[in-house]
Amino acid sequence: MGIAEEIKQEKFKSEYSKAIVNIIYTNAWLHQKHLQLFKSYGLTTPQFNILRILRGQHPEPATVNLLIERMLDKSSNASRIVDKLEQKGFVERKQCPNDRRAVDVCISDEGLGLLKKMDNQMEQWENQNNKLTDQEAKNLNEILDKLRE
């Protein structure tokens, strides 16, 4: 179903305005779908994002500043999210050997195991919801990148 039908709006100021509304609507739709998946694992979207960043860094640690730089949602409170993940046993904090004032964050074996479990379900979800060819996905990525330039 097209965006006009989804939000029951027939006229848009321009095709560009329609595209922006479509991106915002699609983002919210994708976010809701991800929330349902993450909730079954006791995670929020920002927590999942930080775990994926830390897995990409593994076995190297990350600083909270690095996490903030790489997070999808720049308004998230990375320190608070790391606190929650540490309480759940998915990350570990260690004093940085080079700077005693800094703290390194590493994904724990439990966190790696959780992501491994989630990988299969994420792949299944993507396969079920993938309506784009590889070329269409590439074109979409190029258009979205261009929009942010």
C-alpha positions as CSV (number, residue, x, y, z in Angstrom):
1,M,0.0,0.0,0.0
2,G,1.3,3.4,-0.9
3,I,2.0,6.2,1.6
4,A,-1.1,8.2,0.5
5,E,-3.3,5.3,1.3
6,E,-1.5,4.4,4.5
7,I,-2.0,7.9,6.0
8,K,-5.1,8.8,4.0
9,Q,-3.6,11.9,2.5
10,E,-4.2,12.4,-1.2
11,K,-2.3,15.6,-1.8
12,F,1.3,16.5,-0.9
13,K,3.0,19.8,-1.5
14,S,5.5,18.1,-3.8
15,E,7.0,14.7,-4.5
16,Y,9.9,15.6,-2.3
17,S,7.5,16.3,0.6
18,K,5.8,13.0,0.0
19,A,9.1,11.3,0.0
20,I,10.0,12.8,3.4
21,V,6.7,11.8,4.9
22,N,7.2,8.3,3.4
23,I,10.7,8.0,5.0
24,I,9.4,9.1,8.4
25,Y,6.5,6.8,8.2
26,T,8.6,3.8,7.1
27,N,11.2,4.5,9.8
28,A,8.4,4.4,12.4
29,W,7.1,1.1,10.8
30,L,10.5,-0.5,10.9
31,H,11.1,0.7,14.4
32,Q,7.9,-0.9,15.6
33,K,8.8,-4.2,13.9
34,H,12.2,-4.1,15.6
35,L,10.8,-3.3,19.0
36,Q,8.6,-6.4,18.9
37,L,11.7,-8.5,18.1
38,F,14.0,-6.9,20.7
39,K,11.3,-7.0,23.4
40,S,11.3,-10.8,23.3
41,Y,15.0,-10.7,24.3
42,G,14.5,-8.0,26.9
43,L,16.3,-5.3,24.9
44,T,15.5,-1.8,23.6
45,T,16.6,-0.6,20.2
46,P,19.5,1.5,21.6
47,Q,20.7,-1.4,23.7
48,F,20.7,-3.7,20.6
49,N,22.6,-1.0,18.7
50,I,25.3,-0.7,21.4
51,L,25.7,-4.5,21.5
52,R,26.1,-4.6,17.8
53,I,28.7,-1.9,17.9
54,L,30.6,-3.7,20.7
55,R,30.5,-7.0,18.7
56,G,32.0,-5.2,15.8
57,Q,34.8,-3.9,18.0
58,H,35.3,-7.2,19.7
59,P,37.9,-8.2,21.1
60,E,38.9,-4.5,21.3
61,P,37.1,-2.4,23.9
62,A,35.2,0.8,23.1
63,T,34.9,4.0,25.0
64,V,31.5,5.6,25.6
65,N,32.4,8.4,23.2
66,L,33.1,5.9,20.5
67,L,29.6,4.3,21.1
68,I,28.0,7.8,21.0
69,E,29.7,8.5,17.6
70,R,28.5,5.2,16.1
71,M,25.0,5.0,17.5
72,L,22.1,5.3,15.1
73,D,20.1,7.5,17.6
74,K,22.5,10.3,18.6
75,S,20.0,11.5,21.3
76,S,20.3,8.3,23.3
77,N,22.2,8.3,26.6
78,A,25.0,5.9,25.9
79,S,26.3,5.8,29.5
80,R,22.8,4.9,30.9
81,I,22.4,2.3,28.2
82,V,25.7,0.7,29.1
83,D,24.7,0.7,32.8
84,K,21.5,-1.3,31.9
85,L,23.5,-3.7,29.7
86,E,26.1,-4.2,32.4
87,Q,23.3,-5.0,34.9
88,K,22.0,-7.6,32.5
89,G,25.5,-9.1,32.1
90,F,25.8,-8.3,28.4
91,V,28.8,-5.9,28.8
92,E,31.7,-5.3,31.1
93,R,33.4,-2.1,32.1
94,K,37.1,-2.0,32.7
95,Q,39.4,0.9,33.6
96,C,41.4,2.0,30.6
97,P,45.1,1.0,31.1
98,N,46.3,4.1,29.2
99,D,44.0,6.7,30.9
100,R,42.8,5.9,34.5
101,R,40.0,8.4,34.0
102,A,38.6,6.6,31.0
103,V,36.5,3.4,31.1
104,D,36.6,0.8,28.4
105,V,33.4,-1.1,27.5
106,C,33.5,-4.7,26.2
107,I,30.8,-7.1,25.1
108,S,30.7,-10.1,27.4
109,D,30.4,-13.7,26.3
110,E,26.8,-13.6,27.4
111,G,26.2,-10.5,25.2
112,L,27.9,-12.3,22.2
113,G,25.7,-15.3,22.8
114,L,22.6,-13.2,22.9
115,L,23.4,-11.6,19.6
116,K,24.2,-15.0,18.1
117,K,20.7,-16.2,19.1
118,M,19.2,-13.0,17.7
119,D,21.1,-13.2,14.4
120,N,19.0,-16.1,13.0
121,Q,15.7,-14.4,14.0
122,M,16.9,-11.0,12.5
123,E,17.8,-12.8,9.2
124,Q,14.5,-14.5,9.1
125,W,12.7,-11.2,9.7
126,E,14.7,-9.5,7.0
127,N,14.0,-12.3,4.5
128,Q,10.3,-12.3,5.2
129,N,10.1,-8.5,4.9
130,N,12.5,-8.0,2.0
131,K,10.5,-6.7,-1.0
132,L,13.6,-5.2,-2.8
133,T,16.0,-6.6,-5.2
134,D,19.7,-6.1,-4.5
135,Q,19.8,-3.4,-7.1
136,E,16.8,-1.6,-5.6
137,A,18.3,-1.8,-2.1
138,K,21.6,-0.4,-3.6
139,N,19.7,2.4,-5.3
140,L,17.7,3.2,-2.1
141,N,21.0,3.3,-0.1
142,E,22.5,5.7,-2.6
143,I,19.4,8.0,-2.6
144,L,19.3,8.0,1.3
145,D,23.0,8.8,1.4
146,K,22.5,11.6,-1.1
147,L,19.6,13.0,0.9
148,R,21.9,13.4,4.0
149,E,24.8,15.0,2.1
